[in-house]
Amino acid sequence: MLWQLVEQVDGHDRGENARRIQQALEALRGQMLRLLEVVSIGLFEKLDAAHVCRNSQFKDEAALAVYHEYPLQLAVKPLVAVCCILRQQVINYRT
């Protein structure tokens, strides 16, 4: 998942919001069995650059289904929604 962020929200600049999102998502690591969450942030001044990149890896499809309804994951969505101006899903595949 790639997100572009607004310049400022609730007194936090883009960099601060990227770090807030990163911390919220990384806090999920270890909270769910069968989930490995990796989040990277990069702040670029290009207009078309993503500011947050999220790579989620799941042991199986059942873990992905649980993740979509997991309360801690759902709690992160409002933060992302208020900070995000563009969301792009890069790839979704099964091995």
C-alpha angles and dihedrals in degrees: 000000000000124000132189113205133214117250095249139005128176093346094310121114124223094269093050091049092049089054092046091053091045092051093047093051095043089052086068090065109106092013094092129043115237094023128115112180121192120182126183128186128200125173113207128169094222112113093227098047124112116234100199127034120191123194114185121188123192130190092226145348092268090060090052091051091051091047093058091059099034110127096223091051091047089052090061094055097079091054092050092044095054093045099041128089096170132024124189128182107213105190140346116187143146125229 
